[in-house]
């Protein structure tokens, strides 16, 4: 009898193992999805989850992250599909998930600035902290606790202090394919102004706190096209620290063939000219340290057609008209090259010339001073009054002051 009972138990064990093996996909799907949905932060939404046990891949369809309140877009981030390769901790019931790699397919990010200067990326940290942190179970299900409990003993109690990072481990970076980045700015005009970067590919890393309820830092390298134009390319290398009271962010832009008029809202108020046509290329740096800007930029303008803005026909810059000044910044190839720096508080920045611009003005200064000297020799009236001498001296003083500025 005992022998028959043992044989029956062995057969039962084999049948149980076969059932678990056959239905393991359904078990993983059910408990894996239940765990993820139960423990997602409340500002994150997902449409569907699928586990592929054979290939050790799971995918999340329709992942969305809510935008902080008050901004135009409903979501800060929308991703068509997140595909992850993984490794599961646990025998029959998963107790943890180790994500080896993550790829974002067609992510769409909305970066917004309101008319009062608030930026959604900065507000995001405060927004995520407004949601209560969830208590994490020690495993994916109560059933797994029972499975690991010896017969006759009391079930293990869940460790309510367990952090989400103890259960799920994320890789340091994420791959991005065919993304879009929306810049929505309400500062330049009354109506929001939008610039879009399409066909984005690259890598982004996000560091979270232990419960994945707060963002500690973001870094990325992205490449794409401006407003869907294949000949307008942009590479953006950046990092963001959302922990500071004011904007702390590093930005490096390597751009080629961007149309000047796309950025008209940002230069029109200060520009004495109206660009009819033209592209610009170059390296642009915009670093912010707790609201203070430090920027060094070199720009090449090509195929430019412009006209002097009405009311600025007699405008003088460094004692020269706009068309005369442009001549000194124009190279033999016909391109206009200049560089500049921006420093100070981001709400009241100061502009300074770079070395290329200073060299161009040096050439202009030599021509001007030479012209004044010739006038003094040939114009007896000017020589008698000393007017041209005074004019040359004034110009030299102005140029010295200009060169001294860093």
ABEGO torsion letter per residue (X at the ends): XAAAAAAAAAAAAAAAAAAAAAAAAAAAAAAAAAAAAAABBAABBBABBBBBAAAGBBBBBGBBBBBBBGBABABABBBABBBBBBBBBEBABBABBBBABBBBBGBBBBBBBBAAGBBAAAAAAAAAAABBBBBBBABABAAAAAAABBBGBBBBBBBAABBAAAABBBBABBBBBGBBBBBBBAAABABBBBBBBBGBBEBBBBBBBAAGABBABBBBBBBBBBGGBAABBBBBBBBBBAABABBBBBBBBBBBGBBAAAAAAAAAAABABBBABEBBBEBBBBBBBGGBBBBBBBBBBBGBBBBBBBGAAABBBGGBBAAAAAAAABBAAGBBBBBBBBBEBAABBBBBBBAAAAAAAAAAAAAAAAAAAAAAAABAAAAAAGAAAAAAAAAAAAAAAAAABX
